[in-house]
């Protein structure tokens, strides 16, 4: 059975091409739920009009589906948990000079 930590590690392979930082460290992942091989990811973007949204969603699904035991992946976008720089990891903030 796939674990949340494994999913988060796979998501670290999805890199924002503009910033060169992965989506987990950027603070875009709000939650990961796993039930019987079905993975539900709730995420946000830095802006509701992110031009890379489609690319991110495709890469997320592909990376998580590569994990053993994953049957399907659903990605839910939310802006009820708005993104802010405080959501970023310390390492990501350092890389961006924040």
Secondary structure, DSSP 8 states (H G I E B T S, - for coil): ---HHHHHHHHTT-EETTTTEETTTTT-EEEEEEETTEEEEEE--SSTT-TTHHHHHHHHHHHHHTSTT--EEEEEE-SSS---GGGS-HHHHHHTT-
